[in-house]
Amino acid sequence: MKRILWALLACVLVLTGCKGKAKRNLLPNVSGKAGEVLVVIEKADWEAELGSAIREALGSDTPYLAQREPLFSLSNVPPGSFSNNMFKVHRNILLVSINPQGLSFGVQYHNNVWAQPQAVIQINAPSSAEALTLFQETASKAAEFFEQSERDRIIANAKLYEERQLRAPVEKVTGGILHFPSGYVCRKYTDDFVWIADEKQYTNQTVLVYKYPATDAAFSLEGIIAERDAVMKANVPGPSAGSYMTTSLAQEPTLRSLRYRGRAFMETRGFWEVQGDFMGGPFVSHSFYSPDGQYIIVLEAFVYAPRYDKRQYLRQVESLLYSFEWVKEDEK
């Protein structure tokens, strides 16, 4: 019976993937909280090595948060219960099908199968051991697939409720635009620096946009942090006299090279703190060349939320960095 269930489920995924845009428009909205992943897997596999590998890859600690928070919040549902439509409309789903008589084996990535905007990953394998191998080979890609799906939802919401007047200052500094949802306001704007934030009583989500002349060491970690600290000291004062934002040395920042929709950039993650005061939190920045190669443009997101978990606050504001796009000449 389980084999028949998984075979039917695989057919549904394939057929749904072939549907056109008209069909997708009829799908219900996704359910579940942001950052949740529903793992459809037999209880025995969930409690064995395969489940441990899934939890390690998707439920590990989110980097550069003061408190321990998982990358994704995971919940397990056995295949027999997944036929319930309540589960099928979840925002992020990982399906693990173990069937030695399956028609095809491998990892498949789908969007908008039973709801929208939905992300579904299906692993088809003849045994638990082979499913484990498949997942381990694609664990980082699976995490990024769900992460990007969360970003895309945030960006879509930002565009739907966009504060369009915030495009202008970003465009004047960078030649491109960011999409900010309602609630964000411009706090400071100069020829080479923009400060845009959504500040509430106990939370602060901020995007800083700035540029500086390119040098040979522009994309080294030391160069990025040195320029960051100089910009922060000059433009981001703390709450007390003489205080200002700087990069915390409690944990060394990390640097990696990324490419997103044709744009290459260096991602920096670390902690910020206020020199002369007791404030701090996580930050992430994207550094890349201006179109003429004369400047380094930096898009930075940071969070201050001392009373709350910070994973989702950081994910929300970091996603806005991925909404950056160059303004074409015919759009100016």
LUMKE-865009 format. One line per 2 residues: their letters; for each residue x, y, z of C-alpha. Coordinates in Angstrom, 1 decimal. Example, Ala and Ser with C-alpha at 12.3 -4.5 7.8 and 13.67 -1.06 7.14 Angstrom:
2
AS> 12.3,-4.5,7.8  13.7,-1.1,7.1
END
This chain:
332
MK> 0.0,0.0,0.0  2.8,2.4,0.9
RI> 4.5,1.7,-2.5  1.2,2.5,-4.3
LW> 0.9,5.7,-2.3  4.4,6.9,-3.2
AL> 3.9,5.9,-6.8  0.7,8.0,-7.0
LA> 2.5,10.9,-5.2  5.3,10.8,-7.7
CV> 2.9,10.9,-10.6  1.1,13.9,-9.1
LV> 4.4,15.8,-8.8  5.3,15.1,-12.4
LT> 1.9,16.0,-13.8  1.6,19.1,-11.6
GC> 5.0,20.3,-12.8  3.7,20.3,-16.4
KG> 0.7,22.5,-15.7  0.7,26.0,-17.1
KA> 0.4,29.4,-15.4  -3.4,29.3,-15.5
KR> -3.4,26.2,-13.3  -1.0,27.7,-10.8
NL> -3.2,30.7,-10.5  -6.0,28.4,-9.2
LP> -3.8,27.0,-6.4  -4.6,28.0,-2.8
NV> -2.1,30.1,-0.8  0.5,28.2,1.2
SG> 0.1,27.6,4.9  2.7,27.3,7.7
KA> 4.9,29.8,9.4  7.9,31.4,7.7
GE> 11.0,29.3,8.1  9.1,26.0,8.6
VL> 9.8,22.8,6.6  7.5,19.8,6.6
VV> 9.4,16.6,6.3  7.3,13.7,4.9
IE> 9.1,10.5,5.9  8.5,7.2,7.7
KA> 8.9,7.5,11.4  11.6,4.8,11.5
DW> 13.7,6.7,8.9  13.1,10.0,10.8
EA> 14.5,8.5,13.9  17.4,6.8,12.2
EL> 20.5,8.1,10.4  18.5,9.6,7.5
GS> 16.5,11.8,9.8  19.6,12.9,11.7
AI> 21.2,14.0,8.4  18.1,16.0,7.5
RE> 18.0,17.7,11.0  21.8,18.4,10.8
AL> 21.5,20.1,7.4  18.2,22.0,7.7
GS> 17.9,22.3,11.5  21.4,23.3,12.4
DT> 22.1,26.7,14.1  21.6,29.8,12.0
PY> 25.1,31.4,11.8  25.9,34.7,13.5
LA> 22.9,34.9,15.9  23.4,35.6,19.6
QR> 21.0,32.9,20.6  20.8,29.4,19.1
EP> 18.1,29.3,16.5  17.7,26.6,13.8
LF> 18.1,27.4,10.1  14.6,26.0,9.6
SL> 12.0,24.7,12.0  11.3,21.1,11.1
SN> 8.3,18.9,11.6  7.7,15.3,10.6
VP> 4.6,13.8,9.0  4.5,10.1,7.9
PG> 3.4,9.4,4.3  0.1,8.0,5.5
SF> -1.0,11.3,7.0  0.3,13.4,4.1
SN> -2.9,12.7,2.1  -4.5,15.3,4.3
NM> -4.9,18.5,2.3  -3.9,20.5,5.4
FK> -0.3,19.2,5.0  -0.1,19.4,1.2
VH> -0.5,23.2,1.2  2.5,23.8,3.5
RN> 5.0,26.4,2.2  8.1,24.1,2.3
IL> 8.0,20.3,1.9  10.7,17.7,1.8
LV> 9.3,14.3,0.5  11.3,11.2,1.1
SI> 10.1,8.2,-0.9  11.7,4.8,-0.2
NP> 10.5,2.3,-2.9  12.7,-0.4,-4.3
QG> 10.3,-0.7,-7.3  10.2,3.0,-8.0
LS> 10.3,4.1,-11.6  13.0,6.7,-11.1
FG> 15.5,7.6,-8.4  17.1,10.9,-7.6
VQ> 16.3,14.4,-6.2  13.7,16.6,-7.8
YH> 12.9,20.3,-7.1  9.4,21.6,-7.7
NN> 7.5,24.9,-7.2  3.8,25.4,-6.7
VW> 2.7,21.8,-6.6  -0.4,21.9,-4.2
AQ> -0.3,25.6,-3.3  1.6,28.8,-4.1
PQ> 4.2,30.0,-3.6  5.4,26.5,-2.6
AV> 8.7,24.8,-2.6  8.8,21.0,-2.7
IQ> 11.9,18.7,-2.8  11.3,15.0,-3.5
IN> 13.9,12.3,-2.9  13.2,9.0,-4.6
AP> 15.4,6.0,-3.6  15.2,2.2,-3.5
SS> 16.5,2.1,0.2  17.0,4.2,3.2
AE> 20.8,4.0,2.8  20.6,5.3,-0.8
AL> 18.2,8.0,0.3  20.7,9.1,2.9
TL> 23.5,9.2,0.2  21.3,11.3,-2.1
FQ> 20.4,13.8,0.6  24.0,14.1,1.8
ET> 25.1,14.9,-1.8  22.5,17.6,-2.2
AS> 22.0,18.9,1.4  23.5,22.3,0.8
KA> 21.5,22.8,-2.4  18.3,21.7,-0.6
AE> 18.9,24.3,2.2  19.5,27.0,-0.4
FF> 16.4,26.0,-2.4  14.2,26.5,0.7
EQ> 16.1,29.6,1.7  15.7,31.2,-1.7
SE> 12.0,30.3,-1.6  11.6,32.2,1.6
RD> 13.5,35.1,0.1  11.3,35.1,-3.0
RI> 8.1,35.3,-0.8  9.5,38.2,1.1
IA> 10.6,40.0,-2.1  7.2,39.4,-3.7
NA> 5.5,40.9,-0.6  7.9,43.9,-0.6
KL> 7.0,44.6,-4.3  3.3,44.2,-3.5
YE> 3.4,46.8,-0.7  6.4,48.8,-1.9
ER> 7.4,52.2,-0.6  8.4,53.3,-4.2
QL> 9.7,56.7,-3.0  12.7,54.8,-1.5
RA> 13.9,53.8,-4.9  15.3,57.3,-5.7
PV> 18.0,57.6,-3.0  19.3,54.1,-3.7
EK> 19.4,54.7,-7.4  21.3,58.0,-7.0
VT> 24.0,56.2,-5.0  24.2,52.9,-6.9
GG> 22.5,53.2,-10.3  20.1,50.4,-9.1
IL> 17.1,50.0,-6.9  15.9,48.0,-3.9
HF> 12.3,47.1,-3.1  11.2,48.1,0.4
PS> 7.8,47.2,1.8  5.6,49.6,3.8
GY> 7.1,50.6,7.2  10.6,51.4,5.9
VC> 11.7,55.1,5.9  14.8,56.9,4.8
RK> 16.7,58.2,7.8  19.8,59.6,6.1
YT> 20.9,60.2,2.5  24.2,61.6,1.1
DD> 25.9,61.3,-2.2  27.5,58.0,-1.2
FV> 25.4,56.7,1.7  21.8,55.8,2.3
WI> 20.2,54.6,5.6  16.7,53.1,5.3
AD> 15.1,51.4,8.3  11.9,49.9,9.7
EK> 12.1,50.9,13.4  9.6,49.8,15.9
QY> 9.6,50.0,19.7  11.6,46.8,20.3
TN> 13.0,45.9,16.8  15.1,47.6,14.2
QT> 15.6,46.2,10.7  17.9,48.4,8.7
VL> 19.5,48.5,5.2  22.6,50.6,4.6
VY> 23.7,51.4,1.0  27.0,52.9,0.4
KY> 30.0,53.1,-2.0  33.7,53.8,-1.9
PA> 36.5,53.9,-4.5  37.6,50.5,-5.6
TD> 41.1,49.3,-4.7  43.2,46.1,-5.3
AA> 42.2,44.8,-1.8  38.5,45.7,-2.3
FS> 37.2,42.2,-1.9  39.5,40.9,0.9
LE> 37.8,40.4,4.3  40.2,42.9,5.9
GI> 39.5,45.5,3.2  35.7,45.1,3.4
IA> 35.7,45.4,7.2  38.1,48.4,7.3
ER> 35.8,50.3,4.8  32.7,49.2,6.7
DA> 34.1,50.5,10.0  35.1,53.8,8.5
VM> 31.6,54.3,7.0  29.8,53.2,10.2
KA> 31.9,55.6,12.3  31.1,58.5,10.0
NV> 27.4,57.8,9.4  25.8,55.6,12.1
PG> 26.0,57.1,15.6  25.0,55.2,18.7
PS> 22.5,56.4,21.3  25.1,58.0,23.6
AG> 27.4,60.9,22.9  30.5,59.8,21.0
SY> 29.2,56.3,20.4  29.1,54.7,16.9
MT> 28.6,51.4,15.1  31.6,49.2,14.4
TS> 32.3,45.5,13.7  32.5,43.2,16.7
LA> 35.7,41.2,17.2  33.9,38.7,19.4
QE> 33.6,36.4,16.4  35.5,36.9,13.2
PT> 33.3,37.7,10.2  33.1,35.3,7.2
LR> 33.4,36.0,3.5  32.3,34.0,0.5
SL> 31.7,34.6,-3.2  28.2,34.3,-4.5
RY> 26.3,34.8,-7.8  22.6,35.6,-8.0
RG> 20.7,36.2,-11.2  23.9,37.1,-13.1
RA> 25.3,39.5,-10.4  28.5,38.4,-8.7
FM> 29.2,39.7,-5.2  31.0,39.0,-1.9
ET> 28.8,38.2,1.0  30.1,39.2,4.5
RG> 28.5,38.0,7.7  29.3,39.0,11.2
FW> 28.3,40.9,14.3  28.0,44.6,14.8
EV> 28.3,46.5,18.1  28.2,50.1,19.3
QG> 31.5,51.5,20.4  30.9,53.2,23.7
DF> 27.5,51.5,24.4  25.9,48.1,25.0
MG> 24.2,47.3,21.7  24.8,44.7,19.1
GP> 23.4,42.2,16.6  24.0,40.3,13.3
FV> 24.7,41.9,9.9  25.1,40.6,6.4
SH> 26.4,42.6,3.4  26.8,42.2,-0.4
SF> 29.8,44.0,-2.0  30.2,44.3,-5.8
YS> 31.6,46.6,-8.5  29.7,49.6,-9.9
PD> 29.0,49.2,-13.6  32.0,51.4,-14.5
GQ> 34.3,49.4,-12.1  35.3,52.6,-10.3
YI> 33.5,52.0,-7.0  32.6,49.2,-4.7
IV> 28.9,49.2,-3.8  27.8,47.7,-0.5
LE> 24.3,46.7,0.4  24.1,45.8,4.1
AF> 21.3,44.5,6.3  21.4,44.4,10.1
VY> 19.0,43.7,12.9  18.6,44.9,16.5
AP> 15.9,43.0,18.4  17.2,42.3,22.0
RY> 13.9,41.0,23.2  13.2,38.5,20.4
DK> 14.6,35.6,18.4  16.3,37.2,15.4
RQ> 16.3,34.5,12.6  13.2,35.7,10.9
YL> 13.9,39.4,11.4  17.3,38.9,9.7
RQ> 15.9,36.7,7.0  13.3,39.4,6.2
VE> 15.8,42.3,5.9  18.5,40.2,4.2
SL> 16.0,39.2,1.5  15.6,42.8,0.5
LY> 19.3,42.9,-0.6  18.4,40.2,-3.1
SF> 15.8,42.4,-4.6  18.5,44.7,-6.0
EW> 18.4,45.3,-9.7  20.1,47.7,-12.1
VK> 18.0,50.4,-13.6  18.0,50.2,-17.4
ED> 18.6,53.3,-19.5  15.1,53.1,-21.0
EK> 13.6,53.0,-17.5  15.2,56.2,-16.3
END
